[in-house]
Amino acid sequence: MIYKKDYLNQFIPEKYLYLLKTDKILYRGFKLKTAYLVDIMNEFILKYYFQKDESLIEKEMKFNVWSVLLREKYGTFYNYYIDYLVEHEFMIMVSDYYKNQKARTYKLNSKSIYYIKMARIKDKVLIKKSSKEYLSKSFLYKNNSAIPLDIREKLVNYLYDIKIDVDGSMKFINDMKDNRKMDHCKYQKNLMSIENLKINDIFFRFDEYGRMHTNFTVLKREIRKNFITFNGIPTYELDIKNSQPLFLIVLMIEKLTKSELIKPDVSNYIDLVKNGLIYEYIVENKITKTRDDAKILMYTVLFGKNGHKRKENILFHEHFPTVYEFIRNYKESAKDYKVLSHDLQLKESDFIYNKVIRHIMNVYPNIPMFTVHDSINIPIKYKDEVENIFDYYLRNLITL
């Protein structure tokens, strides 16, 4: 179905609502289109909320800004728009451009993005550039994703076939918020996704670590299960239990010797993760009180800095000393504590896209789907076919 848009839903911080009162604003002798300023802020806010992964335990999100894409969307004077937003404290530049090496990197001013409002933008140029064709040209082909291009193309096409029950979804998240079962960040993510899906304004980006970010990746699982359909058919989600702890095993098998792999704590860790019991073990051994706390401990050890004084590192080391030393040495060898999270995501991506989805597309080319990092969502009528493929690769993922 083709949707003709009359407006875009744009999300901007409350303090910049003054931009909606005029079409242009004078800055350094140049008239900036306020719709473009709002659009850039909206893009950054979407990136922040949609790509923020609580499991990475990062206090701030940093973003690369590529001049090629900015020039194509906002024209020759795109740098004036960026400078305006920096000068007016929407964002802060943390590293500059280096020719043929890296783009400018920015972080958002956290004070600016907490209180945001939705605005309807009717700029015809921006509406045209929100089309599937333009987005594909900008964000499908011009990126360094580890996901094969033909798979990316199919997955983007499938996004436009998904429908959401807007009323049911909104009632669900509002009830969750009112009952204090959903924090502000998660509420904002879900709200923005639902509002954009309401007018078929599809968001998709591919990062360099093999993940695809879309309107659907940030939706609560209950929404995907109960309020999403493919051509009127409810969806079914298959996911990897203990995904990041599991792919840590894959890395250890590649890097450790046989004698290290058969050490008692490594064998215990492998058995627990393969059976989906690692968090239960942490709770039962009184390392943490709840399963959610066990996840936080695991994510902190995997993705944080492994200083010996940190409580989570001490507790994990007591039970899995060899595994802990592998994690610490892996990060120290790379001189970057984030390298482990990136490599684990690449392993996860290889499993989901190069193995499972490639197999599905080869054998059942007409099954539509969308991904949520370590999971695949399909029409429920194809559950058995896809589950067999998924389970086959999962069973063969770890071979000692």
C-alpha positions in Angstrom: 0.0 0.0 0.0 1.3 3.5 -0.9 0.8 6.2 1.6 0.7 9.9 0.5 2.0 11.9 3.4 0.8 15.4 4.1 3.1 15.9 7.1 5.8 14.4 9.2 5.8 13.7 12.9 9.0 15.4 14.2 10.2 15.2 17.8 12.0 18.2 19.3 12.9 19.4 22.8 10.5 21.9 24.4 13.1 24.6 24.6 13.3 24.8 20.7 9.6 25.1 20.1 10.2 28.7 19.1 11.4 27.4 15.7 7.9 26.3 14.8 6.7 29.9 14.8 8.6 30.9 11.7 9.7 29.4 8.4 13.2 30.8 8.4 15.7 32.2 11.0 18.7 34.4 10.4 22.0 33.0 11.5 25.4 34.4 10.5 23.9 36.3 7.6 22.2 33.2 6.2 18.5 32.3 6.4 18.1 28.8 7.8 14.9 26.9 7.2 13.5 26.1 10.6 12.0 22.9 9.2 15.5 21.6 8.5 16.7 22.5 12.0 13.8 20.6 13.4 14.4 17.6 11.1 18.1 17.4 12.2 17.1 17.4 15.8 14.5 14.8 15.2 17.1 12.6 13.4 19.5 12.9 16.4 16.7 12.2 18.9 15.6 9.1 17.0 19.2 7.9 16.9 19.5 8.4 20.6 16.4 6.6 21.6 16.4 4.0 19.0 20.0 3.0 19.2 20.5 3.4 22.9 21.1 0.0 24.2 20.8 -0.2 28.0 22.9 -3.4 28.0 26.0 -1.4 26.9 26.0 0.5 30.2 27.1 3.7 28.4 26.4 7.1 30.0 26.3 8.9 26.7 25.6 8.3 23.1 28.0 9.7 20.4 27.1 10.0 16.7 29.1 10.4 13.5 27.8 13.1 11.2 28.7 12.4 7.5 28.9 15.5 5.3 27.9 13.6 2.2 24.5 12.7 3.6 23.9 16.1 5.2 24.8 18.0 2.0 22.4 15.7 0.0 19.5 16.3 2.3 20.0 19.9 3.5 22.0 21.5 0.7 25.4 23.2 0.4 25.1 25.2 3.7 24.4 22.2 5.9 27.2 23.1 8.2 25.4 26.3 9.2 22.5 24.1 10.5 24.9 22.0 12.5 26.8 25.0 13.9 23.5 26.6 15.0 22.5 23.5 16.9 26.0 23.3 18.6 25.9 27.0 19.4 22.4 26.7 20.9 23.5 23.7 23.0 21.4 21.0 21.4 24.6 19.0 20.9 28.3 19.1 21.5 31.1 18.2 19.1 33.5 15.7 20.7 35.9 15.0 17.8 36.6 16.7 14.5 36.7 15.4 10.9 39.8 13.7 9.6 40.1 13.4 5.8 39.2 9.9 4.6 39.3 8.5 8.2 36.4 9.6 10.3 33.4 12.0 10.4 32.8 14.6 13.0 31.4 13.1 16.2 28.8 14.7 18.4 26.9 13.9 21.6 23.5 15.2 22.5 23.0 17.6 25.4 21.1 15.4 27.8 19.4 18.4 29.3 17.9 19.2 25.9 16.4 15.9 25.0 14.5 14.7 28.1 11.4 16.9 27.6 10.4 16.5 23.9 7.3 17.4 22.0 5.8 16.1 18.8 5.3 18.6 15.9 3.8 18.2 12.5 6.1 19.4 9.8 4.6 20.1 6.3 7.8 21.0 4.4 7.3 19.4 1.0 11.0 18.8 0.4 11.4 16.9 3.7 8.2 14.9 3.0 9.7 13.8 -0.4 12.9 12.9 1.3 11.1 10.7 3.8 10.1 8.3 0.9 11.2 4.8 0.8 13.2 5.5 -2.4 15.2 8.4 -0.8 15.8 6.6 2.5 17.0 3.5 0.6 19.5 5.6 -1.4 20.7 7.4 1.7 20.7 4.7 4.4 20.5 1.4 2.6 23.3 1.6 0.1 25.6 4.3 1.7 26.8 2.5 4.8 29.4 0.0 5.9 27.0 -2.6 7.4 28.1 -6.2 7.9 24.7 -7.3 6.7 24.7 -8.4 3.1 23.1 -5.9 0.7 20.5 -8.2 -0.8 19.3 -9.1 2.7 19.2 -5.5 3.7 17.1 -4.7 0.6 14.5 -7.4 1.4 14.2 -6.5 5.0 13.7 -2.8 4.2 10.9 -3.8 1.7 9.2 -5.9 4.3 9.0 -3.0 6.8 6.4 -1.3 4.6 4.1 -4.4 4.8 3.8 -4.3 8.6 0.8 -2.8 10.3 0.3 -1.7 13.9 -2.9 -1.4 16.0 -2.3 2.2 17.0 -5.1 2.5 19.6 -4.2 -0.8 21.3 -0.5 0.0 21.4 -1.1 3.5 22.8 -3.4 2.2 25.5 -0.8 -0.4 26.4 2.1 2.0 26.8 0.0 4.6 28.6 -1.2 2.0 31.1 2.4 0.9 31.6 3.5 4.5 32.2 0.6 5.2 34.6 1.3 2.1 36.6 5.0 3.0 36.7 6.0 -0.2 34.8 7.8 1.8 32.0 10.4 4.4 32.5 10.6 7.7 30.7 13.2 6.6 28.1 11.3 3.4 27.1 8.0 5.3 27.0 9.5 7.9 24.6 10.9 5.3 22.3 7.6 3.4 22.1 5.6 6.6 21.7 7.8 7.9 18.8 7.6 4.6 17.0 3.9 4.2 17.3 3.2 7.8 16.2 5.5 7.4 13.1 4.0 4.0 12.2 0.6 5.5 12.4 1.4 7.5 9.3 3.7 4.8 7.8 6.8 7.0 8.4 9.4 4.2 8.5 12.7 4.6 10.2 15.7 2.3 9.4 19.4 2.5 9.9 22.2 0.0 9.7 25.2 0.3 12.0 28.8 -0.9 11.5 28.4 -3.7 14.0 25.8 -5.6 12.1 22.6 -4.4 13.6 19.5 -3.0 11.9 17.6 -0.3 13.8 14.0 0.4 12.9 10.7 1.6 14.4 10.1 -2.0 15.5 13.3 -2.7 17.3 12.4 -0.4 20.2 8.8 -1.5 20.6 8.0 -3.5 23.7 7.9 -7.2 23.0 4.2 -7.3 24.1 3.4 -4.7 21.4 5.1 -6.8 18.7 3.3 -9.9 20.0 -0.2 -8.4 20.3 -0.5 -5.4 18.0 1.7 -6.0 15.0 0.5 -7.9 11.8 1.9 -8.9 8.4 -1.0 -8.6 5.9 -3.4 -9.2 8.8 -1.5 -12.1 10.2 -0.2 -11.9 13.8 3.6 -12.2 14.3 5.7 -14.7 16.1 9.1 -14.0 17.6 12.1 -16.3 17.8 15.1 -15.2 19.8 18.4 -16.3 21.3 18.4 -16.9 25.0 21.3 -15.3 26.8 22.5 -13.9 23.5 25.6 -12.0 24.5 26.8 -14.5 27.1 26.3 -17.2 24.4 28.4 -15.4 21.8 31.1 -14.9 24.4 31.4 -18.7 24.4 31.9 -18.6 20.6 34.7 -16.1 21.1 36.3 -18.1 23.8 36.3 -21.2 21.7 38.1 -19.3 19.0 40.7 -17.8 21.3 41.3 -20.1 24.2 43.3 -23.4 24.2 41.6 -26.8 24.8 43.2 -26.9 28.3 41.6 -23.6 29.2 38.2 -24.5 27.8 38.0 -27.6 30.1 38.7 -25.7 33.3 35.9 -26.2 35.8 34.7 -22.6 35.8 34.7 -22.4 32.0 32.8 -25.7 31.6 30.3 -24.6 34.2 29.8 -21.2 32.4 29.3 -23.0 29.1 26.8 -25.5 30.5 24.8 -22.8 32.2 24.6 -20.5 29.2 23.8 -23.3 26.7 20.9 -24.3 29.0 19.7 -20.8 29.5 20.4 -20.9 33.2 23.2 -18.4 33.7 21.0 -15.7 35.4 19.3 -18.3 37.5 22.7 -19.5 38.8 23.7 -15.9 39.7 20.5 -15.5 41.8 20.6 -19.0 43.4 24.2 -18.4 44.5 23.1 -15.1 46.1 25.4 -13.1 43.8 22.3 -10.9 43.1 18.8 -10.9 44.4 16.8 -10.9 41.2 17.1 -12.1 37.6 17.1 -8.5 36.3 20.0 -7.7 38.7 21.8 -10.7 37.4 21.4 -9.4 33.8 22.8 -6.0 34.9 25.7 -7.7 36.5 26.5 -9.7 33.4 26.2 -6.7 31.1 28.4 -4.7 33.4 31.1 -7.3 33.3 30.8 -7.9 29.6 30.5 -4.3 28.4 31.8 -2.1 31.2 35.4 -1.4 32.4 36.8 -4.3 34.3 38.4 -2.5 37.2 39.1 -5.0 40.1 37.5 -2.7 42.6 34.1 -2.8 40.9 31.6 -5.0 42.9 30.2 -6.7 39.8 33.7 -7.7 38.6 34.7 -9.1 42.0 31.5 -11.2 42.3 31.8 -12.6 38.7 35.5 -13.3 39.2 34.8 -15.4 42.3 32.6 -17.8 40.3 34.1 -17.6 36.8 37.8 -16.6 37.2 39.0 -17.9 33.8 36.0 -16.4 32.0 36.6 -13.1 33.7 40.3 -13.0 32.8 39.4 -13.7 29.2 37.0 -10.7 29.2 39.5 -8.4 30.8 42.4 -9.4 28.6 40.3 -9.2 25.5 39.6 -5.5 26.2 43.1 -4.7 27.4 44.7 -6.2 24.3 42.5 -3.9 22.1 43.0 -1.0 24.4 39.3 -0.3 24.2 36.8 -1.7 26.6 34.0 -1.3 24.0 35.6 -3.7 21.6 34.1 -6.8 23.2 30.5 -5.5 22.9 31.1 -4.7 19.2 32.6 -8.1 18.5 29.8 -9.9 20.2 27.3 -7.9 18.2 29.1 -8.9 15.0 29.0 -12.6 16.0 25.3 -12.2 16.7 24.7 -10.5 13.4 26.6 -13.2 11.5 24.3 -15.8 13.1 21.0 -14.0 12.5 21.7 -12.7 9.0 24.3 -14.8 7.3 23.1 -18.1 8.6 19.4 -18.1 9.7 17.9 -15.4 7.5 20.0 -16.4 4.5 18.7 -20.0 4.9 15.1 -18.8 5.2 15.3 -16.6 2.2 16.9 -19.4 0.1 14.3 -22.0 1.1 11.2 -19.8 1.7 11.8 -16.6 -0.3 8.3 -15.3 0.3 8.3 -15.3 4.1 8.3 -11.7 5.3 10.2 -10.8 8.5 11.8 -8.1 10.5 14.6 -8.4 13.1 15.1 -7.1 16.6 18.8 -7.6 17.1 19.0 -11.2 18.3 15.4 -12.1 17.3 13.4 -12.7 14.1 9.7 -11.8 13.8 7.6 -13.6 11.2 3.9 -14.3 10.4 2.9 -16.9 12.9 1.7 -19.3 10.2 5.3 -19.9 9.3 6.4 -20.6 12.9 7.3 -24.3 12.4 9.3 -23.8 9.2 11.4 -21.0 10.6 11.7 -22.5 14.1 13.3 -25.6 12.5 15.9 -23.5 10.7 16.6 -21.3 13.8 17.0 -24.3 16.1 19.3 -26.1 13.7 21.8 -23.2 13.6 21.5 -22.7 17.4 22.3 -26.3 18.1 25.4 -26.1 15.9 26.6 -22.8 17.2 28.8 -24.1 19.9 31.0 -27.1 19.0 33.9 -28.0 21.3 
